[in-house]
Amino acid sequence: MFTIITLLCLFGMVTLPSIGNILAYPVSVKMSSKISNYIVKKCSPRVFSILRCYKHFVCWNYYESKKVPEQFVLISNHQSLLDIPVIVNFFNEKEVRFIAKDKLGRHIPLVSEMLRTQKHCLIPRKAKPMDSMNLISEFGKRVLVENQIPVIFPEGTRTKNGDVGKFYSAGFRNICESSGLPVVVCALDGGYRLRDLKKIFVNLKRGSYRIKVVKVFDSPKTKDDCLSILEESKVLIQNQLNEWRSLPLSVK
């Protein structure tokens, strides 16, 4: 019963700005941008507050701002669409922009207009490799100028069991080359338990999400540097997941 109430509260909170953004986007991108910023800065933190209040769902943030550069490329493992608001909240003092599939920019309430108006990098599913790389390169140059944080999930898709999948290097190398930024590596855990509605009903109560910066790398200069960073990052993230999952149930 409380799960239904919680979901209704969340639905009620995001419905109005979602409808407002859908109506505003065709008329005024500027107005849509303001609504999108409200969703990111106001609604997103409230979502986790509601979950904590009604379902004792905890988001553990291991964040020390002094340990990260002013601007950087962020890479992370990927378990759920909820990874996105978790990362946004984690770096709430910064402007975060994601590299994502372009289908997310169409016909998804609350999400699509926000991705387009905030100029996230949306890659067409059937785009040629060179076209995709050009889009990422332009994105890397733009975020550098606008002092934003580009985020890429090197796995390219969400993992089903929560373990770290294969890291692909092409997009990561391109964003590093075009931006020249250092690299921050994050570990995320908890999203794979909330991949669909059934899992949400089962695992939301007293569940948890964890996010932590596990390492900061200097800006890679060569292809080998990029490959080395990805290889080490995959190991570091999986080790962090294993450590979290070994914790007693009382702190999970």
C-alpha positions as CSV (number, residue, x, y, z in Angstrom):
1,M,0.0,0.0,0.0
2,F,2.8,2.4,0.9
3,T,4.6,1.6,-2.3
4,I,1.5,2.7,-4.3
5,I,1.2,5.9,-2.2
6,T,4.9,6.7,-2.7
7,L,4.6,6.2,-6.5
8,L,1.5,8.4,-6.6
9,C,3.3,11.1,-4.7
10,L,6.2,10.9,-7.1
11,F,3.8,10.9,-10.1
12,G,2.0,14.0,-8.7
13,M,5.2,15.9,-8.1
14,V,6.6,15.5,-11.7
15,T,3.3,15.6,-13.7
16,L,2.8,19.4,-13.7
17,P,6.4,20.3,-14.8
18,S,6.4,17.4,-17.3
19,I,3.1,18.7,-19.0
20,G,4.4,22.3,-18.8
21,N,7.6,21.3,-20.6
22,I,5.8,19.4,-23.3
23,L,3.6,22.5,-23.9
24,A,6.4,25.0,-23.6
25,Y,9.0,23.3,-25.9
26,P,7.3,24.0,-29.3
27,V,6.6,27.6,-28.3
28,S,9.7,28.7,-26.3
29,V,12.9,26.8,-25.9
30,K,13.9,29.4,-23.3
31,M,10.8,28.7,-21.2
32,S,11.3,25.0,-21.6
33,S,14.9,25.4,-20.5
34,K,13.8,27.1,-17.3
35,I,11.3,24.3,-16.6
36,S,14.1,21.7,-17.3
37,N,16.4,23.4,-14.8
38,Y,13.6,23.3,-12.2
39,I,13.1,19.6,-12.8
40,V,16.9,19.0,-12.4
41,K,17.6,21.3,-9.5
42,K,14.3,21.0,-7.5
43,C,12.3,17.9,-8.5
44,S,15.2,15.5,-8.6
45,P,16.3,16.0,-5.0
46,R,12.7,15.8,-3.8
47,V,12.3,12.4,-5.5
48,F,14.9,10.9,-3.2
49,S,13.5,12.8,-0.2
50,I,10.1,11.2,-0.8
51,L,11.6,7.8,-1.2
52,R,13.6,8.1,2.0
53,C,10.6,9.4,3.9
54,Y,8.0,6.8,2.8
55,K,10.1,3.8,1.9
56,H,13.3,4.3,3.9
57,F,15.1,4.2,0.6
58,V,18.6,5.6,1.1
59,C,21.0,7.1,-1.5
60,W,24.5,6.9,-0.1
61,N,26.6,9.7,-1.6
62,Y,30.4,9.5,-1.0
63,Y,31.3,12.9,-2.3
64,E,34.2,15.2,-1.4
65,S,34.2,18.2,-3.8
66,K,37.9,19.0,-3.0
67,K,38.9,15.7,-4.6
68,V,37.5,16.5,-8.0
69,P,38.7,19.1,-10.6
70,E,36.5,22.1,-11.5
71,Q,35.7,20.5,-14.8
72,F,36.1,16.9,-16.0
73,V,34.8,14.0,-18.1
74,L,32.8,11.6,-15.9
75,I,32.6,7.9,-16.6
76,S,30.6,5.4,-14.6
77,N,29.1,2.0,-14.8
78,H,25.4,1.8,-15.8
79,Q,22.6,-0.1,-14.2
80,S,19.4,1.9,-14.5
81,L,17.8,5.0,-15.9
82,L,17.8,6.1,-12.3
83,D,21.6,6.5,-12.6
84,I,20.9,9.8,-14.3
85,P,19.1,11.6,-11.4
86,V,21.6,10.0,-9.0
87,I,24.5,11.5,-10.8
88,V,22.8,14.8,-11.2
89,N,22.2,15.0,-7.4
90,F,25.7,13.8,-6.6
91,F,27.2,16.7,-8.6
92,N,24.4,19.1,-7.8
93,E,26.8,22.1,-7.8
94,K,27.7,21.5,-11.4
95,E,26.0,21.4,-14.8
96,V,26.0,17.8,-15.9
97,R,25.3,16.8,-19.5
98,F,24.9,13.2,-20.8
99,I,25.8,11.3,-23.9
100,A,22.7,9.2,-24.6
101,K,20.7,7.4,-27.3
102,D,18.5,9.8,-29.3
103,K,15.4,7.8,-28.6
104,L,15.4,9.2,-25.1
105,G,14.9,12.6,-26.7
106,R,11.5,11.7,-28.1
107,H,8.1,11.0,-26.6
108,I,9.3,10.4,-23.0
109,P,7.5,12.7,-20.5
110,L,9.7,14.7,-18.2
111,V,12.9,13.5,-19.9
112,S,12.8,14.2,-23.7
113,E,12.3,18.0,-23.7
114,M,14.8,18.3,-20.9
115,L,17.5,16.4,-22.9
116,R,16.9,18.6,-25.9
117,T,16.7,22.0,-24.3
118,Q,19.7,21.4,-22.1
119,K,21.7,20.3,-25.2
120,H,22.7,16.8,-24.0
121,C,24.5,14.7,-26.7
122,L,21.8,12.5,-28.4
123,I,23.3,9.9,-30.7
124,P,21.0,8.4,-33.4
125,R,20.8,4.6,-33.0
126,K,21.5,4.0,-36.7
127,A,24.0,6.7,-37.1
128,K,27.2,5.9,-39.0
129,P,30.3,5.6,-36.6
130,M,31.9,8.7,-38.1
131,D,28.7,10.7,-37.7
132,S,28.4,9.6,-34.0
133,M,32.0,10.6,-33.4
134,N,31.4,14.0,-35.0
135,L,28.5,14.6,-32.7
136,I,30.5,13.6,-29.6
137,S,33.4,15.8,-30.7
138,E,31.1,18.9,-31.1
139,F,29.6,18.1,-27.7
140,G,33.1,17.9,-26.1
141,K,34.0,21.3,-27.4
142,R,30.6,22.8,-26.4
143,V,30.7,21.6,-22.8
144,L,34.3,22.9,-22.4
145,V,33.2,26.4,-23.4
146,E,30.0,26.3,-21.2
147,N,31.8,24.8,-18.2
148,Q,29.7,21.7,-18.1
149,I,30.5,18.1,-17.0
150,P,30.1,15.5,-19.9
151,V,29.0,12.1,-18.7
152,I,29.5,8.9,-20.7
153,F,28.7,5.3,-19.7
154,P,31.4,3.2,-21.4
155,E,29.3,0.1,-21.3
156,G,26.9,1.7,-23.7
157,T,23.9,0.0,-22.1
158,R,22.5,-1.0,-18.7
159,T,23.8,-4.3,-17.1
160,K,21.1,-6.8,-16.0
161,N,22.9,-8.3,-13.0
162,G,24.6,-5.1,-11.7
163,D,28.2,-6.3,-12.5
164,V,30.4,-4.2,-14.7
165,G,30.1,-5.1,-18.4
166,K,32.6,-4.5,-21.2
167,F,33.9,-0.9,-21.6
168,Y,33.9,0.5,-25.2
169,S,36.5,3.1,-25.9
170,A,35.5,5.0,-29.1
171,G,33.2,7.5,-27.5
172,F,35.3,8.0,-24.5
173,R,38.5,8.6,-26.5
174,N,36.6,11.1,-28.7
175,I,35.2,13.1,-25.7
176,C,38.6,13.2,-24.1
177,E,40.3,14.3,-27.3
178,S,37.8,17.1,-28.0
179,S,37.6,18.4,-24.5
180,G,41.1,17.8,-23.1
181,L,39.6,17.4,-19.6
182,P,40.8,15.2,-16.8
183,V,38.7,12.0,-16.0
184,V,36.7,11.3,-12.9
185,V,35.6,7.7,-12.4
186,C,32.4,6.9,-10.4
187,A,31.0,3.6,-9.1
188,L,27.2,3.2,-8.9
189,D,25.3,0.4,-7.3
190,G,21.6,-0.3,-6.6
191,G,19.9,0.5,-9.9
192,Y,19.9,-3.0,-11.2
193,R,17.4,-3.9,-8.5
194,L,15.0,-1.2,-9.8
195,R,15.1,-1.9,-13.6
196,D,11.4,-2.4,-14.1
197,L,8.1,-1.9,-12.3
198,K,8.0,-5.3,-10.7
199,K,11.5,-4.9,-9.2
200,I,10.5,-1.4,-8.0
201,F,7.6,-2.9,-6.0
202,V,9.8,-5.6,-4.6
203,N,13.0,-3.8,-3.8
204,L,12.1,-0.2,-3.2
205,K,11.3,-0.6,0.5
206,R,14.5,-0.2,2.6
207,G,16.5,-0.3,-0.6
208,S,19.6,1.8,-1.3
209,Y,21.6,3.4,-4.1
210,R,25.3,4.1,-3.7
211,I,27.6,6.4,-5.7
212,K,31.3,7.2,-5.1
213,V,34.2,8.8,-6.9
214,V,36.8,6.0,-7.0
215,K,39.6,7.8,-8.9
216,V,40.6,10.9,-10.7
217,F,42.9,10.7,-13.7
218,D,44.9,13.4,-15.5
219,S,43.7,14.2,-19.0
220,P,44.7,11.3,-21.3
221,K,47.1,12.4,-24.1
222,T,47.1,9.3,-26.3
223,K,44.9,6.4,-27.4
224,D,46.9,4.1,-25.1
225,D,46.2,6.5,-22.1
226,C,42.5,6.2,-22.8
227,L,42.6,2.4,-23.0
228,S,44.6,2.2,-19.8
229,I,42.1,4.5,-17.9
230,L,39.2,2.4,-19.1
231,E,40.9,-0.9,-18.1
232,E,41.8,0.3,-14.7
233,S,38.4,2.0,-14.1
234,K,36.5,-1.2,-14.9
235,V,38.5,-3.0,-12.2
236,L,38.2,-0.2,-9.7
237,I,34.4,0.0,-10.1
238,Q,33.9,-3.7,-9.9
239,N,36.1,-3.8,-6.7
240,Q,33.9,-1.1,-5.2
241,L,30.7,-2.9,-6.0
242,N,32.1,-6.1,-4.4
243,E,33.1,-4.1,-1.3
244,W,29.6,-2.6,-1.0
245,R,27.9,-6.0,-1.5
246,S,30.0,-7.5,1.2
247,L,28.6,-5.1,3.8
248,P,26.3,-6.4,6.5
249,L,22.6,-6.2,5.7
250,S,22.1,-3.6,8.5
251,V,24.1,-1.1,6.4
252,K,22.8,-2.0,3.0
